[in-house]
Amino acid sequence: MSRRHVTSGGPWEASAGYSRAIAVGDGCFVSGTTDAGPDGTSLHPGDAGGQARAAFAIVEGALGEAGFTLDDVVRTRMYVVDPADIPAVTAVHGELFTHVRPAATLVVVARLMTPSLLVEVEAEARRG
Protein backbone atom coordinates (compact mmCIF):
# COMPACT_ATOMS: atom_id res chain seq x y z
CA MET A 1 0.00 0.00 0.00
CA SER A 2 1.47 3.36 -0.99
CA ARG A 3 2.03 6.20 1.47
CA ARG A 4 1.80 9.79 0.34
CA HIS A 5 3.16 12.50 2.62
CA VAL A 6 1.74 16.02 2.49
CA THR A 7 3.95 18.70 3.99
CA SER A 8 3.19 22.29 4.89
CA GLY A 9 6.84 23.25 5.11
CA GLY A 10 6.22 24.28 8.71
CA PRO A 11 9.15 24.58 11.09
CA TRP A 12 8.27 21.60 13.27
CA GLU A 13 7.65 18.92 10.65
CA ALA A 14 11.27 18.07 9.87
CA SER A 15 12.59 18.43 13.41
CA ALA A 16 9.75 16.44 15.00
CA GLY A 17 9.54 13.87 12.20
CA TYR A 18 5.94 14.18 11.08
CA SER A 19 3.87 15.22 8.06
CA ARG A 20 0.94 17.65 7.84
CA ALA A 21 -0.99 14.68 6.47
CA ILE A 22 -0.40 11.18 5.23
CA ALA A 23 -2.57 9.31 2.78
CA VAL A 24 -2.50 5.53 2.89
CA GLY A 25 -4.84 3.53 0.69
CA ASP A 26 -8.35 4.93 1.01
CA GLY A 27 -7.55 6.99 4.11
CA CYS A 28 -5.98 10.33 4.89
CA PHE A 29 -4.85 11.37 8.35
CA VAL A 30 -4.23 15.06 9.06
CA SER A 31 -1.98 15.95 11.98
CA GLY A 32 -2.90 18.39 14.69
CA THR A 33 -3.27 21.75 12.96
CA THR A 34 -3.28 25.28 14.35
CA ASP A 35 -3.30 28.70 12.74
CA ALA A 36 0.33 29.31 13.76
CA GLY A 37 2.33 31.58 11.52
CA PRO A 38 6.02 31.14 10.65
CA ASP A 39 7.09 32.28 14.12
CA GLY A 40 4.79 29.75 15.81
CA THR A 41 2.29 32.26 17.16
CA SER A 42 -1.37 32.55 16.24
CA LEU A 43 -2.40 34.58 13.23
CA HIS A 44 -5.72 35.22 15.04
CA PRO A 45 -4.66 35.94 18.64
CA GLY A 46 -7.52 35.86 21.10
CA ASP A 47 -10.03 34.64 18.47
CA ALA A 48 -10.78 30.94 18.93
CA GLY A 49 -13.35 30.92 16.13
CA GLY A 50 -10.87 32.57 13.75
CA GLN A 51 -8.19 30.08 14.76
CA ALA A 52 -10.56 27.15 14.20
CA ARG A 53 -11.61 28.46 10.78
CA ALA A 54 -7.97 28.98 9.73
CA ALA A 55 -6.90 25.57 11.05
CA PHE A 56 -9.72 23.78 9.23
CA ALA A 57 -8.78 25.66 6.04
CA ILE A 58 -5.25 24.25 6.38
CA VAL A 59 -6.76 20.79 6.97
CA GLU A 60 -8.90 21.20 3.85
CA GLY A 61 -5.83 22.17 1.81
CA ALA A 62 -3.87 19.15 3.05
CA LEU A 63 -6.79 16.86 2.25
CA GLY A 64 -7.05 18.37 -1.22
CA GLU A 65 -3.36 17.87 -1.88
CA ALA A 66 -3.84 14.19 -0.99
CA GLY A 67 -6.91 13.86 -3.23
CA PHE A 68 -9.61 14.12 -0.54
CA THR A 69 -12.24 16.71 0.41
CA LEU A 70 -14.04 17.74 3.57
CA ASP A 71 -16.89 15.49 2.39
CA ASP A 72 -14.56 12.50 2.94
CA VAL A 73 -13.91 13.36 6.61
CA VAL A 74 -15.09 10.65 9.01
CA ARG A 75 -13.51 11.88 12.26
CA THR A 76 -12.42 15.19 13.74
CA ARG A 77 -10.72 16.06 16.99
CA MET A 78 -10.67 19.56 18.43
CA TYR A 79 -8.52 20.73 21.31
CA VAL A 80 -9.29 24.01 23.08
CA VAL A 81 -7.49 25.71 25.94
CA ASP A 82 -10.48 27.60 27.35
CA PRO A 83 -13.90 25.95 27.81
CA ALA A 84 -15.48 29.34 27.07
CA ASP A 85 -14.26 28.94 23.45
CA ILE A 86 -16.20 25.72 22.85
CA PRO A 87 -19.25 27.45 21.28
CA ALA A 88 -17.09 29.40 18.80
CA VAL A 89 -15.12 26.32 17.78
CA THR A 90 -18.12 24.03 17.48
CA ALA A 91 -19.96 26.68 15.45
CA VAL A 92 -17.15 26.63 12.87
CA HIS A 93 -17.17 22.83 12.89
CA GLY A 94 -20.95 22.86 12.41
CA GLU A 95 -20.71 25.20 9.42
CA LEU A 96 -18.08 23.07 7.71
CA PHE A 97 -19.53 19.65 8.47
CA THR A 98 -23.31 20.23 8.55
CA HIS A 99 -23.98 17.53 5.96
CA VAL A 100 -20.91 15.34 6.56
CA ARG A 101 -21.43 14.94 10.31
CA PRO A 102 -18.22 13.05 11.12
CA ALA A 103 -17.54 11.42 14.46
CA ALA A 104 -16.10 14.26 16.53
CA THR A 105 -14.30 14.79 19.81
CA LEU A 106 -13.60 18.04 21.62
CA VAL A 107 -11.16 18.11 24.51
CA VAL A 108 -10.13 20.92 26.83
CA VAL A 109 -6.35 20.91 27.32
CA ALA A 110 -4.01 22.82 29.61
CA ARG A 111 -1.98 24.43 26.82
CA LEU A 112 -0.89 24.14 23.20
CA MET A 113 2.58 24.76 21.70
CA THR A 114 2.57 28.50 22.39
CA PRO A 115 0.29 30.55 24.64
CA SER A 116 -1.32 32.42 21.71
CA LEU A 117 -2.71 29.16 20.29
CA LEU A 118 -6.21 28.48 21.57
CA VAL A 119 -7.35 25.74 19.16
CA GLU A 120 -5.84 22.70 17.45
CA VAL A 121 -7.75 20.35 15.15
CA GLU A 122 -7.18 16.95 13.54
CA ALA A 123 -9.08 15.10 10.83
CA GLU A 124 -9.31 11.64 9.32
CA ALA A 125 -10.85 11.03 5.92
CA ARG A 126 -11.83 7.90 3.99
CA ARG A 127 -12.96 7.33 0.45
CA GLY A 128 -15.75 4.97 -0.27
C-alpha positions in Angstrom: 0.0 0.0 0.0 1.5 3.4 -1.0 2.0 6.2 1.5 1.8 9.8 0.3 3.2 12.5 2.6 1.7 16.0 2.5 4.0 18.7 4.0 3.2 22.3 4.9 6.8 23.2 5.1 6.2 24.3 8.7 9.2 24.6 11.1 8.3 21.6 13.3 7.6 18.9 10.6 11.3 18.1 9.9 12.6 18.4 13.4 9.8 16.4 15.0 9.5 13.9 12.2 5.9 14.2 11.1 3.9 15.2 8.1 0.9 17.6 7.8 -1.0 14.7 6.5 -0.4 11.2 5.2 -2.6 9.3 2.8 -2.5 5.5 2.9 -4.8 3.5 0.7 -8.4 4.9 1.0 -7.5 7.0 4.1 -6.0 10.3 4.9 -4.9 11.4 8.3 -4.2 15.1 9.1 -2.0 16.0 12.0 -2.9 18.4 14.7 -3.3 21.7 13.0 -3.3 25.3 14.3 -3.3 28.7 12.7 0.3 29.3 13.8 2.3 31.6 11.5 6.0 31.1 10.7 7.1 32.3 14.1 4.8 29.7 15.8 2.3 32.3 17.2 -1.4 32.5 16.2 -2.4 34.6 13.2 -5.7 35.2 15.0 -4.7 35.9 18.6 -7.5 35.9 21.1 -10.0 34.6 18.5 -10.8 30.9 18.9 -13.4 30.9 16.1 -10.9 32.6 13.7 -8.2 30.1 14.8 -10.6 27.1 14.2 -11.6 28.5 10.8 -8.0 29.0 9.7 -6.9 25.6 11.1 -9.7 23.8 9.2 -8.8 25.7 6.0 -5.3 24.2 6.4 -6.8 20.8 7.0 -8.9 21.2 3.9 -5.8 22.2 1.8 -3.9 19.1 3.0 -6.8 16.9 2.3 -7.1 18.4 -1.2 -3.4 17.9 -1.9 -3.8 14.2 -1.0 -6.9 13.9 -3.2 -9.6 14.1 -0.5 -12.2 16.7 0.4 -14.0 17.7 3.6 -16.9 15.5 2.4 -14.6 12.5 2.9 -13.9 13.4 6.6 -15.1 10.7 9.0 -13.5 11.9 12.3 -12.4 15.2 13.7 -10.7 16.1 17.0 -10.7 19.6 18.4 -8.5 20.7 21.3 -9.3 24.0 23.1 -7.5 25.7 25.9 -10.5 27.6 27.3 -13.9 26.0 27.8 -15.5 29.3 27.1 -14.3 28.9 23.4 -16.2 25.7 22.8 -19.3 27.5 21.3 -17.1 29.4 18.8 -15.1 26.3 17.8 -18.1 24.0 17.5 -20.0 26.7 15.4 -17.2 26.6 12.9 -17.2 22.8 12.9 -20.9 22.9 12.4 -20.7 25.2 9.4 -18.1 23.1 7.7 -19.5 19.7 8.5 -23.3 20.2 8.5 -24.0 17.5 6.0 -20.9 15.3 6.6 -21.4 14.9 10.3 -18.2 13.1 11.1 -17.5 11.4 14.5 -16.1 14.3 16.5 -14.3 14.8 19.8 -13.6 18.0 21.6 -11.2 18.1 24.5 -10.1 20.9 26.8 -6.4 20.9 27.3 -4.0 22.8 29.6 -2.0 24.4 26.8 -0.9 24.1 23.2 2.6 24.8 21.7 2.6 28.5 22.4 0.3 30.5 24.6 -1.3 32.4 21.7 -2.7 29.2 20.3 -6.2 28.5 21.6 -7.3 25.7 19.2 -5.8 22.7 17.5 -7.7 20.4 15.1 -7.2 17.0 13.5 -9.1 15.1 10.8 -9.3 11.6 9.3 -10.9 11.0 5.9 -11.8 7.9 4.0 -13.0 7.3 0.5 -15.8 5.0 -0.3 
